[in-house]
Structure formats: structure tokens, C-alpha cells
Amino acid sequence: MTEEEAKGNAPPENEVVRVHLQRRGTRTRRVEDPEIWRSCCLDVDKRVVQFSVQVMFSLILIIFSMYMLMNTDNCSEQQVYVSLLTLVIGVFLPNPHPQIPSSHN
């Protein structure tokens, strides 16, 4: 058992740890968060990027489907765009859950 483990300062085993050497020769520990994407000049939360891309893609599909529904006169061609709209709306709407009243004992 190392000295850090005895003090309880050791990071959990499943976290990525980088050790940086400073000018004075002391060692510091920086724990990397797996939910943060790092590049040369930017730190971004992975969940924010995924959510933003999903919303932008969905908005593009909704706007395109609505535009095509307004400009298409043939009913058989409109079915594709109605299906796209209902798919996107169905992804964002939460599933209904029955409200079960709590029983009073």
C-alpha cells in the first residue's frame, strides 16, 4: 500500500490520472473527466455537444419536412414528410406513464 492510499488520497481505479512535474520538482495530480472532450484550445462537455448536434439535426429535419409539406400537392409524396415529422416529434416527446395514486394506509 502506498502512502497516498493509506491517507485516502488515491484516485479511484477507473479514473485516468496524469502526473505533471512542476518547476520545483513537486508532483501534482490532475484527474481527467471522461465526459470532457479536450483539444488544443477547447474543453467541451461531451453531453452538450451530443445534445446540440441532435437538436440541430432534428430542427433541420422538421423545417425541411414542413417546407416540403407546404409545397407538395401530391398526397402520396406528403406521406414521407409526415412520417419524418412524427418520427422526430416521437423521439422528443416523453413516454406516457400511468399515474398510480398512492394508497393511504
N, CA, C and O atoms as CSV, one atom per row, in Angstrom:
chain,resi,resn,atom,element,x,y,z
A,1,MET,N,N,0.857,-1.171,0.000
A,1,MET,CA,C,0.000,0.000,0.000
A,1,MET,C,C,0.899,1.228,0.000
A,1,MET,O,O,1.835,1.327,0.794
A,2,THR,N,N,0.605,2.158,-0.897
A,2,THR,CA,C,1.419,3.367,-0.971
A,2,THR,C,C,0.985,4.349,0.106
A,2,THR,O,O,-0.032,4.162,0.773
A,3,GLU,N,N,1.773,5.385,0.255
A,3,GLU,CA,C,1.488,6.395,1.269
A,3,GLU,C,C,0.190,7.137,0.970
A,3,GLU,O,O,-0.564,7.468,1.886
A,4,GLU,N,N,-0.079,7.406,-0.341
A,4,GLU,CA,C,-1.312,8.104,-0.724
A,4,GLU,C,C,-2.543,7.252,-0.474
A,4,GLU,O,O,-3.585,7.766,-0.066
A,5,GLU,N,N,-2.428,5.940,-0.718
A,5,GLU,CA,C,-3.557,5.059,-0.475
A,5,GLU,C,C,-3.864,4.986,1.013
A,5,GLU,O,O,-5.028,4.898,1.404
A,6,ALA,N,N,-2.826,5.021,1.847
A,6,ALA,CA,C,-3.023,4.971,3.283
A,6,ALA,C,C,-3.742,6.221,3.784
A,6,ALA,O,O,-4.544,6.143,4.714
A,7,LYS,N,N,-3.460,7.377,3.170
A,7,LYS,CA,C,-4.110,8.622,3.565
A,7,LYS,C,C,-5.506,8.759,2.966
A,7,LYS,O,O,-6.282,9.605,3.412
A,8,GLY,N,N,-5.837,7.957,1.981
A,8,GLY,CA,C,-7.146,8.052,1.321
A,8,GLY,C,C,-7.153,9.060,0.198
A,8,GLY,O,O,-8.229,9.457,-0.249
A,9,ASN,N,N,-5.979,9.499,-0.287
A,9,ASN,CA,C,-5.894,10.489,-1.353
A,9,ASN,C,C,-5.770,9.872,-2.736
A,9,ASN,O,O,-5.717,10.600,-3.727
A,10,ALA,N,N,-5.724,8.586,-2.825
A,10,ALA,CA,C,-5.551,7.928,-4.122
A,10,ALA,C,C,-6.851,8.021,-4.917
A,10,ALA,O,O,-7.929,7.901,-4.335
A,11,PRO,N,N,-6.778,8.231,-6.221
A,11,PRO,CA,C,-7.995,8.296,-7.041
A,11,PRO,C,C,-8.583,6.903,-7.217
A,11,PRO,O,O,-7.876,5.906,-7.067
A,12,PRO,N,N,-9.874,6.830,-7.535
A,12,PRO,CA,C,-10.464,5.520,-7.839
A,12,PRO,C,C,-9.754,4.878,-9.024
A,12,PRO,O,O,-9.183,5.572,-9.865
A,13,GLU,N,N,-9.793,3.570,-9.086
A,13,GLU,CA,C,-9.047,2.834,-10.105
A,13,GLU,C,C,-9.531,3.090,-11.514
A,13,GLU,O,O,-8.744,2.982,-12.455
A,14,ASN,N,N,-10.813,3.428,-11.699
A,14,ASN,CA,C,-11.357,3.574,-13.041
A,14,ASN,C,C,-11.156,4.973,-13.624
A,14,ASN,O,O,-11.608,5.223,-14.741
A,15,GLU,N,N,-10.498,5.894,-12.915
A,15,GLU,CA,C,-10.259,7.231,-13.434
A,15,GLU,C,C,-8.863,7.334,-14.037
A,15,GLU,O,O,-7.916,6.696,-13.579
A,16,VAL,N,N,-8.769,8.145,-15.066
A,16,VAL,CA,C,-7.491,8.371,-15.725
A,16,VAL,C,C,-6.749,9.452,-14.948
A,16,VAL,O,O,-7.323,10.491,-14.621
A,17,VAL,N,N,-5.488,9.213,-14.656
A,17,VAL,CA,C,-4.715,10.163,-13.864
A,17,VAL,C,C,-3.462,10.535,-14.634
A,17,VAL,O,O,-2.769,9.668,-15.167
A,18,ARG,N,N,-3.174,11.829,-14.689
A,18,ARG,CA,C,-1.934,12.306,-15.285
A,18,ARG,C,C,-1.117,12.980,-14.191
A,18,ARG,O,O,-1.652,13.751,-13.393
A,19,VAL,N,N,0.139,12.697,-14.157
A,19,VAL,CA,C,1.026,13.321,-13.185
A,19,VAL,C,C,1.872,14.343,-13.910
A,19,VAL,O,O,2.531,14.025,-14.899
A,20,HIS,N,N,1.856,15.586,-13.415
A,20,HIS,CA,C,2.619,16.668,-14.010
A,20,HIS,C,C,3.755,17.043,-13.080
A,20,HIS,O,O,3.554,17.145,-11.870
A,21,LEU,N,N,4.931,17.248,-13.616
A,21,LEU,CA,C,6.066,17.710,-12.836
A,21,LEU,C,C,6.136,19.223,-12.939
A,21,LEU,O,O,6.133,19.781,-14.036
A,22,GLN,N,N,6.198,19.877,-11.799
A,22,GLN,CA,C,6.310,21.324,-11.779
A,22,GLN,C,C,7.779,21.720,-11.665
A,22,GLN,O,O,8.644,20.855,-11.528
A,23,ARG,N,N,8.069,23.018,-11.721
A,23,ARG,CA,C,9.443,23.510,-11.695
A,23,ARG,C,C,10.161,23.156,-10.395
A,23,ARG,O,O,11.362,22.890,-10.407
A,24,ARG,N,N,9.463,23.151,-9.312
A,24,ARG,CA,C,10.102,22.894,-8.033
A,24,ARG,C,C,10.335,21.405,-7.789
A,24,ARG,O,O,10.945,21.024,-6.790
A,25,GLY,N,N,9.867,20.596,-8.669
A,25,GLY,CA,C,10.051,19.166,-8.503
A,25,GLY,C,C,8.930,18.502,-7.718
A,25,GLY,O,O,8.980,17.296,-7.476
A,26,THR,N,N,7.918,19.269,-7.316
A,26,THR,CA,C,6.790,18.656,-6.611
A,26,THR,C,C,5.855,18.026,-7.633
A,26,THR,O,O,5.820,18.435,-8.793
A,27,ARG,N,N,5.127,17.065,-7.207
A,27,ARG,CA,C,4.211,16.361,-8.108
A,27,ARG,C,C,2.786,16.734,-7.749
A,27,ARG,O,O,2.401,16.749,-6.580
A,28,THR,N,N,2.018,17.033,-8.772
A,28,THR,CA,C,0.597,17.294,-8.567
A,28,THR,C,C,-0.189,16.297,-9.391
A,28,THR,O,O,0.324,15.742,-10.362
A,29,ARG,N,N,-1.415,16.073,-9.009
A,29,ARG,CA,C,-2.250,15.088,-9.686
A,29,ARG,C,C,-3.470,15.790,-10.271
A,29,ARG,O,O,-4.134,16.562,-9.580
A,30,ARG,N,N,-3.765,15.525,-11.539
A,30,ARG,CA,C,-4.930,16.077,-12.220
A,30,ARG,C,C,-5.770,14.913,-12.711
A,30,ARG,O,O,-5.301,14.113,-13.520
A,31,VAL,N,N,-6.997,14.806,-12.238
A,31,VAL,CA,C,-7.887,13.710,-12.621
A,31,VAL,C,C,-8.651,14.124,-13.863
A,31,VAL,O,O,-9.293,15.174,-13.873
A,32,GLU,N,N,-8.591,13.311,-14.916
A,32,GLU,CA,C,-9.280,13.575,-16.177
A,32,GLU,C,C,-10.723,13.088,-16.084
A,32,GLU,O,O,-10.974,11.962,-15.654
A,33,ASP,N,N,-11.664,13.928,-16.483
A,33,ASP,CA,C,-13.074,13.569,-16.519
A,33,ASP,C,C,-13.371,12.943,-17.880
A,33,ASP,O,O,-13.120,13.578,-18.904
A,34,PRO,N,N,-13.900,11.711,-17.924
A,34,PRO,CA,C,-14.166,11.085,-19.229
A,34,PRO,C,C,-15.297,11.760,-20.002
A,34,PRO,O,O,-15.449,11.512,-21.198
A,35,GLU,N,N,-16.095,12.610,-19.346
A,35,GLU,CA,C,-17.192,13.305,-20.012
A,35,GLU,C,C,-16.745,14.622,-20.641
A,35,GLU,O,O,-17.559,15.298,-21.271
A,36,ILE,N,N,-15.489,15.004,-20.489
A,36,ILE,CA,C,-14.961,16.248,-21.053
A,36,ILE,C,C,-14.069,15.913,-22.237
A,36,ILE,O,O,-13.144,15.109,-22.121
A,37,TRP,N,N,-14.352,16.537,-23.383
A,37,TRP,CA,C,-13.508,16.378,-24.562
A,37,TRP,C,C,-12.531,17.537,-24.585
A,37,TRP,O,O,-12.938,18.698,-24.557
A,38,ARG,N,N,-11.253,17.230,-24.636
A,38,ARG,CA,C,-10.220,18.267,-24.626
A,38,ARG,C,C,-9.507,18.294,-25.968
A,38,ARG,O,O,-9.198,17.254,-26.550
A,39,SER,N,N,-9.252,19.511,-26.447
A,39,SER,CA,C,-8.435,19.690,-27.644
A,39,SER,C,C,-7.379,20.729,-27.304
A,39,SER,O,O,-7.220,21.090,-26.138
A,40,CYS,N,N,-6.669,21.203,-28.288
A,40,CYS,CA,C,-5.565,22.122,-28.033
A,40,CYS,C,C,-6.021,23.427,-27.378
A,40,CYS,O,O,-5.283,23.990,-26.569
A,41,CYS,N,N,-7.201,23.916,-27.702
A,41,CYS,CA,C,-7.624,25.210,-27.164
A,41,CYS,C,C,-9.041,25.199,-26.603
A,41,CYS,O,O,-9.600,26.264,-26.344
A,42,LEU,N,N,-9.635,24.025,-26.410
A,42,LEU,CA,C,-11.045,23.969,-26.052
A,42,LEU,C,C,-11.324,22.774,-25.154
A,42,LEU,O,O,-10.853,21.667,-25.415
A,43,ASP,N,N,-12.091,23.005,-24.097
A,43,ASP,CA,C,-12.601,21.929,-23.249
A,43,ASP,C,C,-14.121,21.957,-23.351
A,43,ASP,O,O,-14.745,22.958,-22.999
A,44,VAL,N,N,-14.725,20.867,-23.831
A,44,VAL,CA,C,-16.160,20.819,-24.072
A,44,VAL,C,C,-16.742,19.588,-23.404
A,44,VAL,O,O,-16.150,18.509,-23.423
A,45,ASP,N,N,-17.912,19.771,-22.813
A,45,ASP,CA,C,-18.615,18.644,-22.215
A,45,ASP,C,C,-19.220,17.799,-23.334
A,45,ASP,O,O,-19.905,18.316,-24.216
A,46,LYS,N,N,-18.962,16.521,-23.288
A,46,LYS,CA,C,-19.407,15.586,-24.323
A,46,LYS,C,C,-20.923,15.607,-24.479
A,46,LYS,O,O,-21.433,15.559,-25.598
A,47,ARG,N,N,-21.645,15.678,-23.364
A,47,ARG,CA,C,-23.107,15.643,-23.404
A,47,ARG,C,C,-23.687,16.878,-24.076
A,47,ARG,O,O,-24.707,16.784,-24.760
A,48,VAL,N,N,-23.056,18.034,-23.895
A,48,VAL,CA,C,-23.544,19.266,-24.524
A,48,VAL,C,C,-23.383,19.191,-26.036
A,48,VAL,O,O,-24.276,19.598,-26.779
A,49,VAL,N,N,-22.255,18.676,-26.491
A,49,VAL,CA,C,-22.021,18.553,-27.936
A,49,VAL,C,C,-23.020,17.588,-28.557
A,49,VAL,O,O,-23.593,17.882,-29.606
A,50,GLN,N,N,-23.235,16.442,-27.923
A,50,GLN,CA,C,-24.181,15.470,-28.462
A,50,GLN,C,C,-25.597,16.033,-28.505
A,50,GLN,O,O,-26.308,15.851,-29.493
A,51,PHE,N,N,-26.010,16.717,-27.434
A,51,PHE,CA,C,-27.346,17.298,-27.389
A,51,PHE,C,C,-27.510,18.371,-28.468
A,51,PHE,O,O,-28.531,18.412,-29.155
A,52,SER,N,N,-26.518,19.228,-28.614
A,52,SER,CA,C,-26.590,20.301,-29.612
A,52,SER,C,C,-26.691,19.751,-31.029
A,52,SER,O,O,-27.469,20.257,-31.838
A,53,VAL,N,N,-25.917,18.727,-31.332
A,53,VAL,CA,C,-25.963,18.124,-32.665
A,53,VAL,C,C,-27.316,17.469,-32.903
A,53,VAL,O,O,-27.862,17.577,-34.001
A,54,GLN,N,N,-27.864,16.798,-31.911
A,54,GLN,CA,C,-29.172,16.160,-32.057
A,54,GLN,C,C,-30.263,17.203,-32.297
A,54,GLN,O,O,-31.127,17.008,-33.152
A,55,VAL,N,N,-30.229,18.297,-31.555
A,55,VAL,CA,C,-31.251,19.338,-31.716
A,55,VAL,C,C,-31.130,19.999,-33.086
A,55,VAL,O,O,-32.139,20.219,-33.756
A,56,MET,N,N,-29.923,20.313,-33.504
A,56,MET,CA,C,-29.743,20.950,-34.814
A,56,MET,C,C,-30.211,20.031,-35.940
A,56,MET,O,O,-30.897,20.482,-36.857
A,57,PHE,N,N,-29.853,18.757,-35.882
A,57,PHE,CA,C,-30.271,17.803,-36.909
A,57,PHE,C,C,-31.792,17.668,-36.922
A,57,PHE,O,O,-32.402,17.616,-37.990
A,58,SER,N,N,-32.397,17.613,-35.755
A,58,SER,CA,C,-33.854,17.487,-35.675
A,58,SER,C,C,-34.550,18.728,-36.213
A,58,SER,O,O,-35.551,18.617,-36.922
A,59,LEU,N,N,-34.034,19.906,-35.886
A,59,LEU,CA,C,-34.634,21.130,-36.408
A,59,LEU,C,C,-34.534,21.207,-37.928
A,59,LEU,O,O,-35.474,21.643,-38.593
A,60,ILE,N,N,-33.414,20.790,-38.469
A,60,ILE,CA,C,-33.266,20.765,-39.933
A,60,ILE,C,C,-34.299,19.831,-40.552
A,60,ILE,O,O,-34.925,20.173,-41.556
A,61,LEU,N,N,-34.482,18.647,-39.953
A,61,LEU,CA,C,-35.485,17.707,-40.473
A,61,LEU,C,C,-36.896,18.265,-40.365
A,61,LEU,O,O,-37.694,18.114,-41.289
A,62,ILE,N,N,-37.210,18.907,-39.248
A,62,ILE,CA,C,-38.553,19.464,-39.063
A,62,ILE,C,C,-38.812,20.582,-40.076
A,62,ILE,O,O,-39.863,20.608,-40.715
A,63,ILE,N,N,-37.875,21.485,-40.219
A,63,ILE,CA,C,-38.053,22.606,-41.158
A,63,ILE,C,C,-38.167,22.096,-42.593
A,63,ILE,O,O,-39.013,22.565,-43.355
A,64,PHE,N,N,-37.316,21.137,-42.963
A,64,PHE,CA,C,-37.383,20.567,-44.312
A,64,PHE,C,C,-38.721,19.879,-44.544
A,64,PHE,O,O,-39.338,20.070,-45.592
A,65,SER,N,N,-39.177,19.084,-43.585
A,65,SER,CA,C,-40.451,18.364,-43.743
A,65,SER,C,C,-41.623,19.333,-43.853
A,65,SER,O,O,-42.516,19.135,-44.677
A,66,MET,N,N,-41.626,20.366,-43.037
A,66,MET,CA,C,-42.725,21.324,-43.104
A,66,MET,C,C,-42.714,22.096,-44.429
A,66,MET,O,O,-43.770,22.354,-45.008
A,67,TYR,N,N,-41.537,22.457,-44.899
A,67,TYR,CA,C,-41.428,23.148,-46.180
A,67,TYR,C,C,-41.952,22.262,-47.315
A,67,TYR,O,O,-42.704,22.722,-48.174
A,68,MET,N,N,-41.551,21.006,-47.309
A,68,MET,CA,C,-41.987,20.103,-48.371
A,68,MET,C,C,-43.485,19.812,-48.274
A,68,MET,O,O,-44.143,19.635,-49.299
A,69,LEU,N,N,-44.032,19.761,-47.063
A,69,LEU,CA,C,-45.483,19.564,-46.924
A,69,LEU,C,C,-46.255,20.756,-47.480
A,69,LEU,O,O,-47.318,20.580,-48.075
A,70,MET,N,N,-45.735,21.958,-47.294
A,70,MET,CA,C,-46.431,23.152,-47.804
A,70,MET,C,C,-46.330,23.258,-49.321
A,70,MET,O,O,-47.230,23.809,-49.954
A,71,ASN,N,N,-45.257,22.743,-49.918
A,71,ASN,CA,C,-45.035,22.922,-51.353
A,71,ASN,C,C,-45.330,21.691,-52.190
A,71,ASN,O,O,-45.121,21.720,-53.403
A,72,THR,N,N,-45.805,20.619,-51.593
A,72,THR,CA,C,-46.130,19.403,-52.339
A,72,THR,C,C,-47.640,19.234,-52.366
A,72,THR,O,O,-48.293,19.237,-51.322
A,73,ASP,N,N,-48.183,19.090,-53.551
A,73,ASP,CA,C,-49.632,18.932,-53.690
A,73,ASP,C,C,-50.051,17.476,-53.738
A,73,ASP,O,O,-51.195,17.154,-53.417
A,74,ASN,N,N,-49.152,16.592,-54.131
A,74,ASN,CA,C,-49.475,15.181,-54.255
A,74,ASN,C,C,-49.509,14.538,-52.869
A,74,ASN,O,O,-48.542,14.615,-52.111
A,75,CYS,N,N,-50.633,13.905,-52.554
A,75,CYS,CA,C,-50.819,13.335,-51.223
A,75,CYS,C,C,-49.873,12.165,-50.958
A,75,CYS,O,O,-49.427,11.979,-49.826
A,76,SER,N,N,-49.567,11.385,-51.977
A,76,SER,CA,C,-48.684,10.237,-51.760
A,76,SER,C,C,-47.256,10.682,-51.448
A,76,SER,O,O,-46.544,9.991,-50.719
A,77,GLU,N,N,-46.828,11.819,-51.983
A,77,GLU,CA,C,-45.497,12.343,-51.683
A,77,GLU,C,C,-45.437,12.961,-50.286
A,77,GLU,O,O,-44.374,12.994,-49.666
A,78,GLN,N,N,-46.571,13.450,-49.794
A,78,GLN,CA,C,-46.602,14.069,-48.475
A,78,GLN,C,C,-46.444,13.047,-47.347
A,78,GLN,O,O,-46.046,13.409,-46.240
A,79,GLN,N,N,-46.747,11.800,-47.612
A,79,GLN,CA,C,-46.664,10.771,-46.565
A,79,GLN,C,C,-45.249,10.623,-46.014
A,79,GLN,O,O,-45.074,10.374,-44.822
A,80,VAL,N,N,-44.259,10.769,-46.853
A,80,VAL,CA,C,-42.866,10.651,-46.409
A,80,VAL,C,C,-42.539,11.743,-45.407
A,80,VAL,O,O,-41.892,11.483,-44.392
A,81,TYR,N,N,-42.980,12.959,-45.680
A,81,TYR,CA,C,-42.639,14.091,-44.824
A,81,TYR,C,C,-43.441,14.073,-43.527
A,81,TYR,O,O,-42.945,14.499,-42.484
A,82,VAL,N,N,-44.661,13.591,-43.586
A,82,VAL,CA,C,-45.444,13.431,-42.353
A,82,VAL,C,C,-44.792,12.368,-41.468
A,82,VAL,O,O,-44.736,12.521,-40.248
A,83,SER,N,N,-44.305,11.302,-42.080
A,83,SER,CA,C,-43.616,10.257,-41.316
A,83,SER,C,C,-42.348,10.791,-40.659
A,83,SER,O,O,-42.059,10.462,-39.508
A,84,LEU,N,N,-41.588,11.616,-41.384
A,84,LEU,CA,C,-40.384,12.224,-40.797
A,84,LEU,C,C,-40.737,13.114,-39.615
A,84,LEU,O,O,-40.070,13.075,-38.582
A,85,LEU,N,N,-41.787,13.916,-39.768
A,85,LEU,CA,C,-42.204,14.795,-38.679
A,85,LEU,C,C,-42.621,14.003,-37.447
A,85,LEU,O,O,-42.215,14.331,-36.332
A,86,THR,N,N,-43.420,12.973,-37.636
A,86,THR,CA,C,-43.879,12.193,-36.485
A,86,THR,C,C,-42.725,11.429,-35.840
A,86,THR,O,O,-42.724,11.229,-34.625
A,87,LEU,N,N,-41.752,11.004,-36.626
A,87,LEU,CA,C,-40.582,10.332,-36.058
A,87,LEU,C,C,-39.793,11.272,-35.154
A,87,LEU,O,O,-39.437,10.910,-34.033
A,88,VAL,N,N,-39.523,12.469,-35.640
A,88,VAL,CA,C,-38.741,13.434,-34.853
A,88,VAL,C,C,-39.510,13.853,-33.606
A,88,VAL,O,O,-38.928,13.940,-32.525
A,89,ILE,N,N,-40.796,14.110,-33.739
A,89,ILE,CA,C,-41.603,14.504,-32.582
A,89,ILE,C,C,-41.689,13.346,-31.584
A,89,ILE,O,O,-41.635,13.565,-30.374
A,90,GLY,N,N,-41.821,12.121,-32.086
A,90,GLY,CA,C,-41.880,10.961,-31.199
A,90,GLY,C,C,-40.601,10.729,-30.419
A,90,GLY,O,O,-40.639,10.201,-29.308
A,91,VAL,N,N,-39.470,11.118,-30.987
A,91,VAL,CA,C,-38.198,10.966,-30.275
A,91,VAL,C,C,-38.125,11.941,-29.102
A,91,VAL,O,O,-37.607,11.590,-28.042
A,92,PHE,N,N,-38.637,13.160,-29.278
A,92,PHE,CA,C,-38.523,14.174,-28.238
A,92,PHE,C,C,-39.605,14.099,-27.173
A,92,PHE,O,O,-39.366,14.489,-26.030
A,93,LEU,N,N,-40.783,13.609,-27.520
A,93,LEU,CA,C,-41.847,13.534,-26.520
A,93,LEU,C,C,-41.572,12.380,-25.556
A,93,LEU,O,O,-41.176,11.299,-25.991
A,94,PRO,N,N,-41.775,12.594,-24.265
A,94,PRO,CA,C,-41.552,11.502,-23.315
A,94,PRO,C,C,-42.670,10.464,-23.401
A,94,PRO,O,O,-43.792,10.771,-23.803
A,95,ASN,N,N,-42.347,9.253,-23.021
A,95,ASN,CA,C,-43.354,8.200,-22.993
A,95,ASN,C,C,-44.347,8.482,-21.875
A,95,ASN,O,O,-43.951,8.917,-20.793
A,96,PRO,N,N,-45.631,8.242,-22.120
A,96,PRO,CA,C,-46.615,8.483,-21.055
A,96,PRO,C,C,-46.473,7.403,-19.969
A,96,PRO,O,O,-46.274,6.224,-20.261
A,97,HIS,N,N,-46.578,7.836,-18.746
A,97,HIS,CA,C,-46.545,6.916,-17.610
A,97,HIS,C,C,-47.858,7.043,-16.863
A,97,HIS,O,O,-48.318,8.151,-16.586
A,98,PRO,N,N,-48.466,5.899,-16.534
A,98,PRO,CA,C,-49.743,5.983,-15.804
A,98,PRO,C,C,-49.503,6.554,-14.404
A,98,PRO,O,O,-48.537,6.206,-13.725
A,99,GLN,N,N,-50.389,7.417,-14.010
A,99,GLN,CA,C,-50.329,7.997,-12.677
A,99,GLN,C,C,-51.054,7.077,-11.710
A,99,GLN,O,O,-52.283,7.015,-11.707
A,100,ILE,N,N,-50.310,6.378,-10.907
A,100,ILE,CA,C,-50.895,5.459,-9.933
A,100,ILE,C,C,-51.031,6.208,-8.612
A,100,ILE,O,O,-50.039,6.632,-8.019
A,101,PRO,N,N,-52.270,6.364,-8.162
A,101,PRO,CA,C,-52.442,7.099,-6.903
A,101,PRO,C,C,-51.847,6.301,-5.746
A,101,PRO,O,O,-51.968,5.077,-5.687
A,102,SER,N,N,-51.212,7.014,-4.840
A,102,SER,CA,C,-50.647,6.329,-3.686
A,102,SER,C,C,-51.759,5.940,-2.734
A,102,SER,O,O,-52.680,6.715,-2.479
A,103,SER,N,N,-51.659,4.738,-2.219
A,103,SER,CA,C,-52.684,4.243,-1.297
A,103,SER,C,C,-52.382,4.750,0.108
A,103,SER,O,O,-51.237,4.719,0.558
A,104,HIS,N,N,-53.391,5.204,0.776
A,104,HIS,CA,C,-53.235,5.699,2.150
A,104,HIS,C,C,-53.566,4.569,3.104
A,104,HIS,O,O,-54.676,4.037,3.082
A,105,ASN,N,N,-52.640,4.210,3.916
A,105,ASN,CA,C,-52.846,3.110,4.880
A,105,ASN,C,C,-53.217,3.657,6.228
A,105,ASN,O,O,-53.431,2.891,7.168
